[in-house]
Amino acid sequence: MSKPKPSLPKGTRDFGPEVSAKRNYIIDVIKRNFRRYGFSQLETPSMENLSTLTGKYGEEGDQLLFKILNSGDFLNKTSEEDYKSGSKKITSKIAEKGLRYDLTVPFARYVVMHQNDIAFPFKRFQIQPVWRADRPQKGRYREFYQCDADIIGSRSDWNEVELALLIQDVFKELSLTDVVIKVNHREILFTLAKYVGLDHNKIGFCAELDKLDKVGIDKVIDKLVEMGGDETKIREIMDLISSPISNMDLLHETEEKVYTIAPDNNGMTEASSFFKSVMSVGRDDISIEIDLSLARGLSYYTGMIFEVKPTSVQMGSICGGGRYDDLTGIFGLPGISGVGISFGLDRVYDVLEELNLFPSNISQPLQVLIVHQGNDSDKSNFQHGQEVVTELRGQNVNSELYPDPIKIQKQFKYADKIKVPYVIVIGDEERESKTYSLKNMVSGEQEKLALNELIKTLQG
């Protein structure tokens, strides 16, 4: 019987040393900016109770939850009637836990459980993997990292402005300048839903609008009409959404349209105030647009919503988020407003890779390799190398000693393969004189240095 070939579940990946180094580079930039804006780090478990997760992401989101079978004889409490009742009935009996779908709902659960220990407004960031049983494709994985920053316990409009500035600072430090921050407001969308006759299904209206980029206007119109919307009014809204006019003109035109439908629409007022506040801080390096097609499929959003897309490559959203006014109320703590954003680490990685924006020296943390002459019967040079590598590491120089007594040419071949920038050669002469040959593997230059001089060179 042949052994099965090793494989991975679809939508998951291994990360080798080079990829891991690049991913950590992105994480370090994001984390540094999170802290600069006053956010504190938090971590939550990979799994949550299904009762915590279900009902928070809409019907489509619930279908994408990875559920974990109960331990032991998980079928023991089921009956034939349960099987006949369908998957929802039997799932509640065989699976009580699931892998987290995002970081926001677990955060809301955490806030409620620790409300007496938290000073509001509470600013937290969280960088951890999430899981979704989605169809894998470019930029869409079943296991992926999110990098979240949330402010909870404050309704101030400044929070949305601050998050927009944070987004811009992160991408600026990553040298990804070709991005646009798209914004909308859920109350504007709810007003439009009411206008077209879908007030009874506002969330469904938003979910269909969120598919515009994927399926096109015609299919969205057909679906909204099928849901009971007025086709004439739906086409009117679609014309407004797809109007080829400047951003500020679109803002004014949107204001006129929304205020005509609902004169006291708070969402339009907040969106207009947001744009004015962003412009007032004097940042001319930030690109923000109002986008009426932006809906964000998650059902817990209630106010301003964000999405960031690159303009120079074909890629979906690389950052998104929004205002949620009562997510903690689901867990028994009503009236606590929050707003947050989430960077999609994997998509940001793909964009930086495609645009060749990673620093050239990022994938090799090793600064120097120590190679040595000798053999199995004479390990004196190798043993001296142990002393040298210990001293280098003590001076914060990332160092490695080749572990086997093989020919020096093969050790250099290894150095070439791992692309280490420097090599120290230790032979009998170097060991006795305590001066070492340091070779620059890029230029080929070589010089003899005492250990203290060698350390200064490598530290410089």
Order of alpha helices (4+ residues) and beta strands (2+ residues): alpha-beta-beta-alpha-alpha-beta-alpha-alpha-beta-alpha-beta-beta-alpha-beta-alpha-alpha-alpha-alpha-alpha-alpha-alpha-beta-beta-beta-beta-alpha-beta-alpha-beta-alpha-beta-alpha-beta-beta-alpha
